[in-house]
Amino acid sequence: FETVLAPAHRVSIAGLARTRDRLFINLMDNVRGKVIACDRTADGWSLKRIALPDNGNVGISHVEHFGSSVSFSFTDFLTPSSIIWSDDNGETLQTVKSQPARFDASPYVSEQFEARSKDGTMIPYFVVRRRDQKGPVPALLYGYGGFEVPLLPGYAGIRGKLWLDNGNAYIQANIRGGGEFGPAWHQAALKGKRQNAFDDFAAVAEDVVRRGITTAAQLGIQGGSNGGLLTGTSLTQRPELFGAVIIDVPLLDMLRYTELPPGASWIAEYGDPSKPEEAAWLAAYSPYQHIAADAAYPPVLLMTSTADDRVHPGHARKMAARLKEAGHGRTLFFEETEG
């Protein structure tokens, strides 16, 4: 065996492919996609980065195993999904197919920053905003942080047309619990370490205010499923950081989540509330149990679906009822009833 490439800190291998003469390695480098072309020489392996755009999500979509061409998929916050063809040496790059653009991206820029979390860990996040932004603007912060699922740059026409084009900013946080940096990043917010994900999200919220991108009053947060747990916990733990909270198809009663299907299948991620030690982890943050009548919560929108077969709508229903019972009148609840 011989080492072709050893990923550095915050670099993970996302895929491999080969043509007749070369090996291509798809990397995720600090949440930005890259492709490395590898040539076997008499002196070992020669590595060269393919000159694809930065700050995007890159994949190897097709290779000629007995030929010399390779195609890459590419998207970012401002670029629709496209296929880029390259010759074998990566010198020639040509976009051969692209989804239609849904908004004019030229006024906007995608930037990456880092926030220092409570334990000192640096948390990367992306900001998409106008190039000529002067002063703080309304901003939406999105997060997930679970199940080793990475949040990667991606295009959304509706976000550009309805949010960015109205002068607002979009922020995407790569907090622990996700898969951005491999299994260790996921395990750093697993079970009894779940609080790390919540601290990371709060750190990003504080950092965008410190940088003057937005203010706490102008900052809304959104997350769905496990991300709904994230925003629900953010509401109860750090309500002063946000001006509005969207909690979509969430888990919220973590002391009984295994009783609502298919919650029992997620014990490996969150822990087992029937075990006293693990119930203590869950009780420390479970949003439903932490609603306080005397707290100054921002406006809340809870959304769920009657037909959701992943997260039971009972979580959102109970949370909306408890918020209203505690006197928090700025609570909206929407349940989609399909079929």
SVG drawing of the C-alpha trace seen along z (x, -y; Angstrom):
<svg xmlns="http://www.w3.org/2000/svg" viewBox="-57 -52 68 54">
<polyline fill="none" stroke="black" stroke-width="0.4" points="0.0,0.0 1.0,-3.6 -0.5,-6.9 -1.8,-9.0 -3.2,-11.8 -3.7,-12.2 -6.5,-14.6 -5.4,-17.5 -7.4,-19.0 -11.0,-19.8 -10.6,-18.0 -12.5,-14.9 -12.7,-12.6 -16.1,-12.8 -15.5,-10.5 -13.0,-8.8 -13.0,-8.2 -10.5,-7.2 -10.0,-7.6 -7.6,-5.5 -4.5,-7.4 -5.5,-9.4 -7.1,-9.2 -9.5,-12.0 -10.2,-12.6 -13.2,-14.7 -12.5,-16.6 -14.6,-18.6 -12.1,-21.2 -13.6,-23.3 -17.1,-22.8 -15.9,-23.8 -15.7,-21.2 -12.4,-20.5 -11.2,-17.9 -7.6,-16.8 -6.1,-15.1 -3.5,-12.5 -0.8,-11.2 1.4,-8.2 5.1,-9.1 8.4,-7.4 8.9,-9.5 5.5,-8.8 2.2,-10.7 1.9,-14.1 -1.2,-16.1 -2.9,-19.0 -6.1,-20.8 -8.7,-21.2 -9.5,-24.9 -13.2,-24.7 -14.9,-27.7 -14.5,-28.2 -17.1,-28.2 -19.2,-25.6 -20.5,-22.0 -18.5,-19.9 -18.9,-16.3 -17.5,-13.9 -20.5,-13.1 -19.0,-10.9 -15.6,-9.6 -14.5,-7.6 -12.8,-4.6 -11.1,-3.6 -10.9,-7.2 -9.7,-10.6 -12.6,-12.9 -14.3,-13.6 -17.3,-15.6 -18.0,-17.5 -21.2,-18.7 -21.2,-22.1 -23.5,-24.4 -23.2,-27.1 -25.5,-29.7 -25.5,-31.8 -25.0,-29.3 -27.6,-26.8 -26.6,-23.1 -24.4,-22.6 -22.3,-20.0 -18.7,-21.0 -16.8,-18.9 -13.0,-18.6 -10.3,-16.9 -8.2,-14.4 -5.5,-16.9 -8.0,-19.4 -6.7,-22.2 -9.9,-22.7 -13.2,-23.3 -16.5,-23.8 -20.0,-24.1 -22.1,-21.9 -25.4,-21.9 -26.9,-24.1 -30.3,-24.6 -31.9,-28.0 -31.1,-30.9 -34.0,-32.1 -32.6,-35.4 -29.8,-37.8 -26.9,-36.8 -24.5,-39.5 -25.3,-41.9 -24.5,-39.2 -21.4,-37.6 -20.9,-34.4 -18.4,-34.6 -17.2,-32.2 -16.4,-33.2 -15.8,-31.4 -17.2,-31.8 -15.6,-30.7 -17.9,-28.4 -18.2,-28.2 -15.4,-25.5 -13.1,-27.3 -14.0,-25.2 -14.1,-27.3 -17.4,-26.9 -17.5,-27.8 -20.5,-29.5 -21.5,-31.0 -23.0,-34.4 -24.8,-35.4 -25.5,-39.1 -25.3,-42.1 -21.7,-43.1 -22.5,-46.7 -24.2,-46.1 -23.9,-49.1 -24.8,-48.4 -26.9,-45.6 -29.8,-44.0 -32.5,-41.4 -30.9,-38.0 -32.0,-34.3 -29.7,-31.8 -30.2,-28.2 -28.8,-25.1 -29.1,-21.4 -26.3,-19.8 -27.2,-16.1 -27.0,-12.6 -23.6,-13.3 -25.5,-15.2 -23.4,-18.1 -24.9,-21.4 -23.3,-22.3 -23.6,-25.4 -26.6,-25.0 -28.8,-27.1 -32.4,-28.0 -34.2,-30.3 -36.9,-31.1 -34.4,-32.2 -32.8,-34.6 -36.0,-36.0 -37.9,-36.4 -35.2,-37.0 -32.0,-38.3 -33.7,-40.5 -35.4,-42.3 -32.1,-43.4 -31.7,-40.6 -28.9,-38.2 -28.8,-34.4 -26.5,-32.6 -25.8,-28.8 -24.0,-27.4 -21.9,-24.3 -22.2,-23.3 -21.1,-20.1 -23.3,-17.1 -23.2,-17.3 -20.9,-15.5 -18.9,-18.4 -15.6,-17.1 -16.3,-13.4 -17.3,-11.2 -15.5,-13.1 -17.5,-16.3 -20.7,-14.3 -19.6,-12.6 -18.7,-15.9 -22.5,-16.6 -23.8,-13.0 -26.0,-12.0 -24.7,-13.6 -22.6,-16.1 -25.6,-17.6 -25.2,-20.9 -22.2,-21.6 -24.4,-21.9 -26.6,-24.5 -23.6,-26.4 -22.2,-26.4 -25.4,-27.9 -25.5,-30.6 -21.9,-31.4 -22.6,-32.0 -25.6,-34.2 -23.4,-36.3 -20.6,-36.5 -22.8,-37.8 -24.0,-40.6 -20.5,-41.4 -19.4,-41.7 -22.3,-44.1 -24.0,-41.8 -27.3,-42.0 -28.6,-42.7 -30.3,-40.4 -33.6,-42.0 -33.2,-41.5 -32.0,-37.9 -34.4,-35.1 -33.5,-31.4 -34.9,-28.4 -34.4,-24.6 -36.4,-21.5 -36.6,-18.0 -33.4,-17.8 -32.9,-21.4 -36.3,-22.1 -34.9,-20.7 -32.0,-23.1 -34.1,-26.2 -36.5,-25.0 -33.7,-24.7 -32.2,-28.0 -35.5,-29.6 -35.6,-28.4 -31.8,-28.7 -30.9,-32.0 -34.1,-33.9 -32.3,-37.3 -30.1,-36.4 -33.0,-36.3 -35.8,-38.4 -37.9,-35.5 -37.8,-31.7 -39.0,-29.2 -39.4,-25.6 -40.2,-23.2 -41.4,-19.6 -39.4,-19.4 -38.6,-17.1 -39.3,-19.0 -40.3,-16.7 -37.0,-14.7 -38.2,-12.9 -40.9,-11.2 -39.6,-11.2 -39.2,-7.5 -43.0,-7.1 -43.9,-8.9 -43.1,-7.0 -40.4,-6.6 -38.5,-8.2 -37.1,-4.9 -35.0,-4.5 -33.0,-7.7 -31.8,-6.5 -28.2,-6.1 -28.3,-9.8 -29.9,-11.3 -29.9,-8.7 -32.5,-6.6 -34.9,-8.5 -35.7,-5.2 -32.1,-5.2 -31.6,-7.6 -28.2,-8.8 -29.3,-9.5 -32.6,-11.0 -30.5,-13.5 -28.8,-14.6 -32.1,-15.0 -33.8,-16.8 -31.0,-19.4 -32.1,-20.8 -35.5,-19.3 -37.3,-22.5 -40.9,-21.4 -39.9,-21.1 -38.0,-24.4 -40.8,-26.8 -41.0,-29.5 -43.9,-31.9 -41.6,-34.8 -39.2,-34.5 -39.1,-37.2 -39.4,-35.0 -39.3,-36.4 -42.2,-35.6 -42.3,-31.9 -43.7,-30.0 -44.2,-26.3 -44.9,-24.1 -45.7,-20.5 -47.6,-18.1 -50.3,-15.6 -48.8,-13.2 -45.2,-13.5 -43.9,-9.9 -40.5,-11.0 -41.2,-13.4 -44.6,-13.0 -46.7,-16.2 -47.4,-15.8 -44.1,-17.6 -45.1,-20.8 -48.7,-20.6 -47.6,-20.3 -45.0,-23.0 -47.5,-25.5 -50.0,-24.7 -47.5,-25.1 -46.2,-28.4 -49.7,-29.8 -50.6,-28.5 -47.5,-30.2 -48.8,-33.5 -46.6,-33.8 -49.2,-35.2 -46.7,-35.8 -46.9,-32.1 -48.1,-30.9 -48.9,-27.3 -49.4,-25.8 -50.2,-22.1 -50.5,-21.0 -53.2,-18.4 -52.4,-16.5 -54.7,-14.0"/>
</svg>
